[in-house]
Amino acid sequence: MSRLRGAWVRVIVGLAVKSFLSILIALVLAGNPGAPRACSICGCGDPLQSAGSVPPLPGGFRFTLQTDYLTATAASDEDPSRTESLTQRGASGTVMYGPAESLSLIGIIPFLGKDWTLSGGDEPAESAKPVGLGDINVGARYYFLQSADYHTMTSQFLALSAGTTIPTGSNDTQAGGERIDQHAQLGTGAWGPYVGLTYVLNGTLWTGSVNATATFHGTNDYDYRFGNSVRWGIEGQRRLGTQFAVSVAGEGRYAARDVSGGEDQVNTGGTVIDVTPGLWWSPAPDWGFYARAQIPVATDLFGEQTVGTTFQIGTQLLVQ
């Protein structure tokens, strides 16, 4: 009987994931009709990835410290003969609290350092290195389906995620008396609500997960709006003994053009698909380290853009 229930649960989960993906794509296209495109420095996969995908016990906490590194270039929309280059280094702290077994509350506080340059053409090169607080991310996960099969030693979770980024990062950094490119700013200058779905299947030696998230952006004080986007990921993890695990994921992002002053930004946009290998080490049951690299393997960027590999290194502590 339990196997029959497990089969029905898997059918329902599959239908729910397919339906949710269709809704996410429809919402993004409805918000910005036309060819779907993506911001060149938006992350792939789950925006709450650093919080983990399984809830702590009621009253428990999960703490994560993570560092990120990424690079991107794009032709300037104001002067296509010039190229904007960006290197971003970030450190973020994540706190997840479980007030109940079916609910997790999450807060992510990022600190960013960006190296931005504008070069080429007939004008002198410009540069800026803003450092400081980025946009804080607050969210929640509601695990509306949880089940375990003791015959196959598997458990599964299906969770709805919702939250928003808050415009806490500076959005008015200047160089040479003029405001630098929006993507080089520490913050977006506007709220960024999102909604997503996460499914996790755990075995004795492995874990599989699927996630999809739609993000919507407001317009900031400079009449700039990042394009709505869909981000997704499929990941498998294999445990190697009691302390180590390896993982591999396919992750992507797909979004609409940014809009400035009512006009589409030519050199924002495209689709990026990443392959993300990862290594995990847990020297203690409730404490671990991880390293991941999001490697672009397929891109369809619009205009003149490039995007490099994103590196993530972090440590996580579970307090029950």
Phi and psi in degrees as a GROMACS rama.xvg file:
@    title "Ramachandran Plot"
@    xaxis  label "Phi"
@    yaxis  label "Psi"
@TYPE xy
-65.6528  -34.6486  SER-2
-66.8547  -38.4709  ARG-3
-63.9465  -43.0341  LEU-4
-62.0231  -40.6324  ARG-5
-61.8933  -38.5977  GLY-6
-64.4983  -43.732  ALA-7
-62.9194  -39.7119  TRP-8
-62.0388  -42.5533  VAL-9
-64.7418  -37.8784  ARG-10
-63.8468  -45.5401  VAL-11
-63.3717  -42.9361  ILE-12
-61.9985  -42.9526  VAL-13
-61.6524  -44.1952  GLY-14
-64.5289  -39  LEU-15
-64.5546  -43.8647  ALA-16
-64.0391  -45.1463  VAL-17
-62.5332  -43.4841  LYS-18
-64.3147  -40.6596  SER-19
-66.8092  -40.7099  PHE-20
-60.903  -40.9925  LEU-21
-63.3842  -40.8282  SER-22
-64.9126  -43.34  ILE-23
-58.9848  -47.2092  LEU-24
-64.7187  -40.2995  ILE-25
-63.6458  -39.9737  ALA-26
-63.9312  -43.1854  LEU-27
-64.0959  -45.0273  VAL-28
-67.8067  -32.6708  LEU-29
-66.8448  -35.7202  ALA-30
-73.5941  -28.0926  GLY-31
-144.421  86.8356  ASN-32
-63.215  152.981  PRO-33
113.433  -167.585  GLY-34
-65.7942  131.661  ALA-35
-73.2537  137.767  PRO-36
-141.118  169.107  ARG-37
-133.085  145.568  ALA-38
-64.1896  137.616  CYS-39
-74.8129  -13.199  SER-40
-122.311  12.4906  ILE-41
-73.7881  149.743  CYS-42
-78.7674  157.603  GLY-43
-93.4683  163.122  CYS-44
74.5594  -156.845  GLY-45
-75.9315  124.219  ASP-46
-67.9505  -13.244  PRO-47
-107.965  22.513  LEU-48
-56.4003  -38.6168  GLN-49
-67.8602  -14.4925  SER-50
-86.2882  -9.2422  ALA-51
83.6117  168.555  GLY-52
-115.542  1.67813  SER-53
-119.827  132.974  VAL-54
-71.8914  149.801  PRO-55
-73.9076  170.624  PRO-56
-63.364  154.37  LEU-57
-51.8295  129.54  PRO-58
87.4254  -2.13471  GLY-59
-90.5058  160.319  GLY-60
-123.97  152.181  PHE-61
-129.755  127.069  ARG-62
-115.814  136.547  PHE-63
-134.811  137.124  THR-64
-117.496  125.666  LEU-65
-135.395  141.347  GLN-66
-113.965  147.228  THR-67
-133.442  151.335  ASP-68
-144.542  129.691  TYR-69
-150.488  160.311  LEU-70
-135.415  152.865  THR-71
-159.518  153.379  ALA-72
-135.627  156.152  THR-73
-159.729  147.594  ALA-74
-67.8413  143.878  ALA-75
-68.5148  133.103  SER-76
-69.9334  -28.9328  ASP-77
-77.9947  -32.6478  GLU-78
-145.03  94.2279  ASP-79
-58.6355  -15.6239  PRO-80
-77.1351  -9.20024  SER-81
-108.621  151.075  ARG-82
-119.42  132.684  THR-83
-99.7067  129.219  GLU-84
-118.756  139.434  SER-85
-137.193  129.835  LEU-86
-118.743  125.573  THR-87
-118.178  130.564  GLN-88
-120.766  131.776  ARG-89
-136.385  153.177  GLY-90
-134.752  127.784  ALA-91
-130.525  146.972  SER-92
-112.04  130.983  GLY-93
-119.089  133.722  THR-94
-123.26  125.885  VAL-95
-120.894  132.341  MET-96
-124.465  136.795  TYR-97
-106.126  94.4806  GLY-98
-70.3871  -21.3708  PRO-99
-149.987  165.48  ALA-100
-67.9985  -16.2191  GLU-101
-108.163  7.21407  SER-102
-139.445  135.776  LEU-103
-125.679  133.663  SER-104
-107.743  134.648  LEU-105
-133.033  137.827  ILE-106
-132.61  133.185  GLY-107
-126.729  121.196  ILE-108
-112.51  111.741  ILE-109
-100.468  143.7  PRO-110
-119.461  129.226  PHE-111
-122.544  150.483  LEU-112
-131.773  126.546  GLY-113
-123.823  134.152  LYS-114
-107.853  112.495  ASP-115
-119.274  136.057  TRP-116
-135.119  148.273  THR-117
-126.685  114.759  LEU-118
-138.245  168.895  SER-119
95.1762  177.595  GLY-120
70.1815  -158.104  GLY-121
-96.4495  -7.79948  ASP-122
-94.0895  155.86  GLU-123
-62.1493  152.996  PRO-124
-67.7359  147.504  ALA-125
-122.497  155.09  GLU-126
-155.128  159.239  SER-127
-156.856  151.582  ALA-128
-134.608  69.7932  LYS-129
-67.444  142.747  PRO-130
-138.562  135.73  VAL-131
157.089  -165.222  GLY-132
-66.8263  135.601  LEU-133
-95.3435  -161.235  GLY-134
-81.9035  120.761  ASP-135
-69.275  140.761  ILE-136
-112.704  120.921  ASN-137
-120.1  135.941  VAL-138
-156.813  178.283  GLY-139
-146.936  150.181  ALA-140
-123.233  127.72  ARG-141
-110.403  114.228  TYR-142
-87.9435  89.6308  TYR-143
-85.0843  -7.34581  PHE-144
-137.515  123.149  LEU-145
-140.192  131.107  GLN-146
-150.619  157.987  SER-147
-137.5  141.038  ALA-148
-117.67  107.028  ASP-149
-76.8951  -15.3362  TYR-150
-74.4112  -41.845  HIS-151
-96.7396  -2.96182  THR-152
57.4756  45.8832  MET-153
-125.391  155.414  THR-154
-138.766  156.495  SER-155
-145.011  152.774  GLN-156
-136.219  142.329  PHE-157
-130.359  121.857  LEU-158
-130.411  143.061  ALA-159
-98.5661  128.08  LEU-160
-109.952  143.158  SER-161
-152.975  146.9  ALA-162
176.873  -164.154  GLY-163
-159.545  151.382  THR-164
-87.574  145.143  THR-165
-108.498  135.498  ILE-166
-74.0723  67.9289  PRO-167
-92.7319  -18.3008  THR-168
-79.2361  147.375  GLY-169
-59.967  139.814  SER-170
-129.229  21.2315  ASN-171
-136.177  29.884  ASP-172
-63.7269  136.818  THR-173
-122.125  157.686  GLN-174
-139.818  126.591  ALA-175
63.8439  28.6938  GLY-176
83.0803  2.75306  GLY-177
-125.601  146.428  GLU-178
-65.9236  133.204  ARG-179
-78.6808  172.691  ILE-180
-53.664  145.85  ASP-181
-58.5606  -37.735  GLN-182
-71.1967  -16.6711  HIS-183
-89.5671  -8.28635  ALA-184
-71.2578  155.088  GLN-185
-72.7591  -26.583  LEU-186
-131.799  165.147  GLY-187
-82.1138  -21.9022  THR-188
81.3796  7.59858  GLY-189
-152.014  161.709  ALA-190
-71.42  150.752  TRP-191
-135.187  74.152  GLY-192
-66.5662  151.451  PRO-193
-146.351  158.83  TYR-194
-143.42  141.234  VAL-195
-153.367  173.525  GLY-196
-133.243  135.728  LEU-197
-130.378  132.392  THR-198
-121.99  133.095  TYR-199
-129.954  133.494  VAL-200
-123.727  119.484  LEU-201
-107.849  136.012  ASN-202
-117.137  -173.4  GLY-203
-70.4282  -33.0787  THR-204
-121.631  0.494516  LEU-205
-146.069  160.871  TRP-206
-141.118  136.027  THR-207
-123.362  144.459  GLY-208
-146.854  152.146  SER-209
-134.613  136.497  VAL-210
-142.423  152.607  ASN-211
-149.417  137.351  ALA-212
-140.359  137.053  THR-213
-108.405  132.822  ALA-214
-120.402  138.945  THR-215
-124.419  138.524  PHE-216
-117.405  140.834  HIS-217
-86.5287  175.078  GLY-218
-96.638  132.821  THR-219
-87.9141  -176.308  ASN-220
-66.3676  -15.5339  ASP-221
-99.3816  17.3419  TYR-222
60.6052  38.4195  ASP-223
-118.439  137.74  TYR-224
-136.964  125.531  ARG-225
-68.7687  148.476  PHE-226
-70.8268  145.505  GLY-227
-59.2573  150.457  ASN-228
-145.506  157.038  SER-229
-119.385  131.127  VAL-230
-123.34  143.473  ARG-231
-147.577  164.943  TRP-232
-162.147  147.807  GLY-233
-130.312  121.821  ILE-234
-132.116  142.413  GLU-235
-124.544  138.278  GLY-236
-127.617  137.238  GLN-237
-121.493  122.007  ARG-238
-78.9346  138.352  ARG-239
-118.442  92.5442  LEU-240
77.0097  -154.896  GLY-241
-93.9978  -15.6097  THR-242
-116.091  -21.2577  GLN-243
-119.988  154.543  PHE-244
-152.7  152.854  ALA-245
-122.793  153.057  VAL-246
-142.219  159.896  SER-247
-146.347  139.409  VAL-248
-135.692  151.745  ALA-249
-108.993  121.421  GLY-250
-131.534  155.167  GLU-251
-157.557  170.815  GLY-252
-145.149  151.682  ARG-253
-156.662  119.615  TYR-254
-152.567  176.26  ALA-255
-91.5457  162.783  ALA-256
-60.8718  150.127  ARG-257
-68.2656  154.278  ASP-258
-127.869  128.764  VAL-259
-127.114  122.865  SER-260
59.7102  30.1438  GLY-261
83.8403  0.600579  GLY-262
-115.393  137.563  GLU-263
-62.0834  141.817  ASP-264
-89.988  116.328  GLN-265
-59.3277  -41.7686  VAL-266
-99.109  31.187  ASN-267
-119.565  140.846  THR-268
132.525  166.363  GLY-269
120.324  178.749  GLY-270
-120.769  138.822  THR-271
-127.243  129.782  VAL-272
-115.916  126.995  ILE-273
-113.325  148.569  ASP-274
-105.902  128.709  VAL-275
-123.938  97.3189  THR-276
-79.7853  153.81  PRO-277
-146.776  153.719  GLY-278
-129.75  134.962  LEU-279
-128.255  135.701  TRP-280
-134.192  126.082  TRP-281
-121.538  94.9874  SER-282
-69.5962  -17.2645  PRO-283
-140.656  156.907  ALA-284
-56.4307  -34.3689  PRO-285
-110.101  19.4533  ASP-286
-145.226  134.378  TRP-287
-155.934  168.72  GLY-288
-126.321  154.015  PHE-289
-149.654  157.824  TYR-290
-141.878  132.842  ALA-291
-135.062  151.653  ARG-292
-135.406  115.59  ALA-293
-87.1442  105.612  GLN-294
-103.584  114.487  ILE-295
-64.8602  125.71  PRO-296
-116.859  -15.3472  VAL-297
-149.606  127.281  ALA-298
-134.924  147.579  THR-299
-137.257  67.267  ASP-300
-84.9332  139.601  LEU-301
-91.9729  150.242  PHE-302
72.125  -148.092  GLY-303
-112.435  104.041  GLU-304
-144.936  155.491  GLN-305
-138.176  153.94  THR-306
-138.382  134.746  VAL-307
-99.6686  -176.656  GLY-308
-69.7663  139.229  THR-309
-101.186  125.812  THR-310
-106.506  138.705  PHE-311
-131.721  130.175  GLN-312
-131.02  132.018  ILE-313
-152.06  168.977  GLY-314
-133.494  145.754  THR-315
-134.982  138.132  GLN-316
-126.484  129.201  LEU-317
-107.164  125.563  LEU-318
-119.449  109.33  VAL-319
